[in-house]
Amino acid sequence: MKQAKSNVKRQGVNSKRLPAVSGAPGEVRVISGKWRGRKLAVLNAEGLRPTTDRVKETLFNWLMHDINGAVVLDCFAGSGSLAIEALSRYAAGATLVERDSALARHLKQNLQKLSCDSATVVNQDCLSLLSAPATQQYSLVFIDPPFRKGLAIPCCQALQQQGWLTDNALIYLETEKELALTEIPAGWRLLKENIAGQLAYRLYQRG
């Protein structure tokens, strides 16, 4: 992968929440690949904040030369939007980790609708899962936790310390923009960075 300079931009995009009515569905759209244009229902749940299309499009432009054949881990899967987009663009497989049992069941249903047999949904707390020694290594990891819950940095540290990452793995991190990143694992190189409204999103490479 070619080294890229940090590219910080401010865009007029705010994180979007699903409808306020409990249980009311929203939708996420697959932007490109074999499922391009497909819309998938998403349950409303506390803290669920699907990545906007504009942010997602930027992210997958960053990843365009690295997504084909990637082994993906979606750490706080929620809507599954990021992992499903990666699978649509020919990632080799994906593990989607979601603590909420209703969301996990819905993720399985959406994957079935896509006839996707290369993804696994794990109904477990992500930090609990990652605190154990790795059972598999991943070349692409998405970390998009609920904001302001203190989850992002411990997740990054557990991935590094417990051996979940391949050499040169790519790690996407989406957080509240004010979060201090002083405890990002040593050796993670920042490739790209953008600010969109109240969120910051960054792409790192383990090296």
Secondary structure as GFF3:
##gff-version 3
##sequence-region A 1 207
A	DSSP	beta_strand	10	11	.	.	.	ID=ss1
A	DSSP	beta_strand	26	29	.	.	.	ID=ss2
A	DSSP	beta_strand	39	42	.	.	.	ID=ss3
A	DSSP	alpha_helix	53	62	.	.	.	ID=ss4
A	DSSP	beta_strand	71	74	.	.	.	ID=ss5
A	DSSP	alpha_helix	81	88	.	.	.	ID=ss6
A	DSSP	beta_strand	93	97	.	.	.	ID=ss7
A	DSSP	alpha_helix	101	113	.	.	.	ID=ss8
A	DSSP	beta_strand	119	122	.	.	.	ID=ss9
A	DSSP	alpha_helix	126	130	.	.	.	ID=ss10
A	DSSP	beta_strand	138	143	.	.	.	ID=ss11
A	DSSP	alpha_helix	152	161	.	.	.	ID=ss12
A	DSSP	beta_strand	165	176	.	.	.	ID=ss13
A	DSSP	beta_strand	188	196	.	.	.	ID=ss14
A	DSSP	beta_strand	199	206	.	.	.	ID=ss15
###
